[in-house]
Amino acid sequence: MAESLNPAASHHLPSFITPPGETDVLMVIMAIFLVLAVLGFGLLFFRLHTLPERMAHRSQKLQFEIVAVLGLIALFTHMHIFWVIGLILAFIEIPDFGTPLRRIAGSVEKIAGVKPGEGAADITPHTISTDKKVAAPATAAEDGDAAAMTAEIVQKRRKELDHA
């Protein structure tokens, strides 16, 4: 039996109307477009969201980590103020306080007679600088006094380094 059109139907149908049983090409094209649009929008969103991190990447490590944490908080809480704070922090160049403080600490350790970087962890008579040597004992009886004086110097140096 041949299919006949309804008498009320137009004899010229638009191209986007598909006959029964055939593939709807317009729907397939729109589905592909929708998937690409969602992926493109997501990519644009994440690129924009990581903008402060990419800007802070060329700065100090601590500043970069703070900006990255602010970005993650903004991403998961949907509170955009964290993103704005991260963006502002990425624009600001924080001065380097660490290098002068490390140099001061190294100088203080040199003054205290300890090799720089060792700190006050394990101070023995061998780590004391040769600036304040104990006079060599003349006899074996004075050897005990020299050991006591060395121990006293070690205690004083340890106390000095603990304060540094």
matplotlib code that plots the C-alpha trace (Angstrom):
import matplotlib.pyplot as plt

x = [0.0, 1.5, 1.7, -0.4, -0.1, -2.8, -4.9, -4.3, -0.5, 1.6, 3.0, 6.3, 7.8, 10.9, 14.2, 14.6, 11.4, 12.5, 10.3, 9.4, 12.1, 15.1, 17.8, 17.1, 20.2, 19.4, 19.2, 22.5, 24.2, 22.7, 23.8, 27.4, 27.2, 25.9, 28.7, 31.3, 29.8, 29.7, 33.3, 34.4, 32.6, 34.1, 37.6, 37.1, 35.8, 38.7, 41.3, 39.7, 39.5, 43.3, 44.3, 45.5, 47.6, 49.2, 50.0, 51.4, 53.5, 56.4, 56.4, 57.6, 56.6, 54.7, 52.7, 51.9, 50.7, 48.4, 46.9, 46.4, 44.7, 42.4, 41.6, 40.6, 38.5, 36.7, 36.2, 34.6, 32.7, 31.4, 32.4, 34.0, 35.5, 38.3, 39.1, 39.1, 41.5, 43.7, 43.8, 44.7, 47.4, 48.8, 49.1, 50.9, 54.6, 55.4, 58.8, 61.4, 61.8, 63.3, 66.7, 67.7, 66.5, 68.5, 71.6, 71.1, 70.7, 73.9, 75.8, 74.6, 75.6, 79.1, 79.3, 78.2, 80.9, 78.8, 78.9, 76.0, 73.0, 73.8, 72.0, 72.1, 71.2, 74.3, 77.0, 80.1, 83.5, 84.6, 81.9, 83.1, 85.2, 88.9, 88.4, 88.2, 90.5, 91.2, 94.8, 96.5, 96.9, 100.4, 99.8, 97.5, 95.8, 94.8, 93.4, 90.1, 89.9, 90.3, 87.5, 85.3, 86.1, 85.4, 82.0, 81.2, 82.0, 79.8, 76.9, 77.4, 77.5, 74.4, 72.6, 73.7, 72.5, 69.2, 68.6, 69.7]
y = [0.0, 3.3, 6.0, 9.0, 12.4, 13.9, 16.1, 19.0, 18.6, 20.8, 19.0, 20.7, 19.8, 21.6, 19.7, 19.4, 17.3, 13.7, 10.9, 8.1, 5.5, 7.7, 9.4, 12.9, 14.7, 18.0, 16.4, 14.6, 17.9, 19.7, 17.0, 17.2, 21.0, 20.8, 18.5, 20.7, 23.8, 22.3, 21.2, 24.5, 26.4, 24.2, 24.6, 28.4, 28.4, 26.4, 28.5, 31.6, 30.0, 29.2, 32.6, 33.8, 30.6, 31.0, 34.7, 33.8, 30.9, 33.3, 34.7, 33.2, 29.7, 30.7, 33.3, 30.7, 28.2, 30.7, 31.7, 28.1, 27.3, 30.4, 29.2, 25.7, 27.2, 29.4, 26.4, 24.1, 26.7, 28.8, 31.9, 34.2, 36.5, 33.9, 34.0, 37.8, 37.8, 35.3, 37.4, 40.5, 38.6, 37.3, 40.9, 42.1, 41.4, 40.4, 41.5, 38.8, 38.7, 35.2, 36.0, 38.8, 36.8, 33.7, 36.0, 37.4, 34.0, 32.8, 35.8, 35.2, 31.6, 32.6, 35.1, 32.3, 30.0, 27.4, 26.5, 28.2, 26.0, 23.7, 25.7, 24.7, 21.1, 19.2, 21.5, 19.7, 21.1, 20.5, 22.8, 25.8, 28.2, 28.6, 32.2, 31.3, 28.4, 27.1, 27.2, 23.9, 22.3, 22.1, 18.9, 15.9, 17.4, 20.5, 18.3, 17.9, 21.7, 22.1, 19.7, 21.5, 24.8, 23.4, 22.0, 25.5, 27.2, 24.6, 25.4, 29.1, 28.7, 26.5, 29.1, 31.9, 29.8, 29.1, 32.8, 33.5]
z = [0.0, -1.0, 1.6, 0.7, 2.2, 4.3, 2.1, 4.6, 4.4, 2.1, -0.9, -0.5, 3.0, 4.4, 4.3, 8.1, 8.3, 7.9, 6.6, 9.1, 9.6, 8.4, 10.4, 11.6, 10.3, 12.0, 15.4, 14.9, 13.9, 16.8, 19.3, 18.0, 18.2, 21.8, 22.9, 21.3, 22.8, 26.3, 26.0, 24.6, 27.4, 30.1, 28.6, 28.5, 32.1, 33.4, 31.5, 32.9, 36.4, 36.4, 35.2, 38.6, 39.0, 35.6, 36.4, 39.9, 38.4, 37.6, 41.1, 44.4, 45.4, 48.5, 46.6, 43.9, 46.4, 48.2, 44.8, 43.9, 47.2, 46.7, 43.2, 44.5, 47.3, 44.7, 42.4, 45.1, 47.1, 44.2, 46.1, 43.5, 46.1, 46.6, 42.9, 42.9, 45.9, 44.1, 41.0, 43.0, 44.9, 41.5, 40.3, 43.4, 43.7, 47.3, 48.5, 49.2, 53.0, 53.1, 51.5, 53.9, 56.9, 55.8, 55.3, 58.8, 60.3, 58.6, 59.8, 63.4, 63.1, 62.0, 64.9, 67.3, 65.9, 64.2, 60.5, 58.7, 58.4, 61.3, 63.9, 67.6, 67.1, 68.0, 69.4, 70.5, 71.4, 67.7, 66.3, 68.4, 66.4, 67.1, 68.2, 71.9, 72.5, 75.9, 76.9, 76.7, 80.1, 81.5, 83.5, 83.6, 86.7, 84.7, 81.9, 83.9, 84.3, 80.6, 79.9, 82.4, 80.7, 77.3, 78.5, 80.0, 76.7, 74.8, 77.2, 76.7, 72.9, 72.9, 74.9, 72.5, 69.5, 71.1, 71.4, 67.8]

ax = plt.figure().add_subplot(projection="3d")
ax.plot(x, y, z, "-o")
ax.set_aspect("equal")
plt.show()
